[in-house]
């Protein structure tokens, strides 16, 4: 019925959009924690069977990680359908820089398909609770097609950083990031405990640029992605000695908030 009254819908949106934005702020524990000061963190990441407060994060390929929540919700990031890991996800997030990061024809059995862009020229606005996870986004700009360099044409708000809040953890996926983040981006992101970072150094942004963002976010766990042939040593050298490194033989990291490492740690899962 609402399709017959676009003007009415626009009016309702203009009236309620500020309230929705405020609700997003209230619903986000990660934004609240970012304003509450530092917290104590235990000394190491434990490896054990999944427990009620643990999240399992599995590297599937390229920029796709699968996040399995304690409540049984499965999320796939930058989902194109090419990289799978077990059962079909309940939620998929997408970015449209290249077709390896999205699909316009996802499996119709996926209940929630979240685009990091909007088709109406406005920023995508996502603030969604699915089971035990709250999902929100922070938009960034992308280069059009394969353009590169400062003169490349940019699409405003064409990409999204997705943030998943579950089991007391704040998990961020930077997507196909093409530019440095400013203070408004960092404020909107809030605190991240785990961040998934593209380290190709060319198709997204330079290693120096992404390393600066990684240092600024200072998440307890950094999960590289979108690597191609980038030497891990180069990325580690740029982010500095304040980050430890762990190479894993498994594709899955099982972790809880109480098990976050005391020192920020780059964890390289098998396949990266």
Beta strands, then each sheet from edge to edge (+ up, - down):
strand 1: 55-61
strand 2: 64-68
strand 3: 74-76
strand 4: 91-94
strand 5: 112-115
strand 6: 127-130
strand 7: 133-143
strand 8: 154-166
strand 9: 169-173
strand 10: 194-198
strand 11: 221-225
strand 12: 244-247
strand 13: 252-255
strand 14: 265-268
sheet 1: 5+ 4+ 3+ 2- 1+ 13-
sheet 2: 6+ 7- 8+ 9- 10- 11- 14- 12-
end
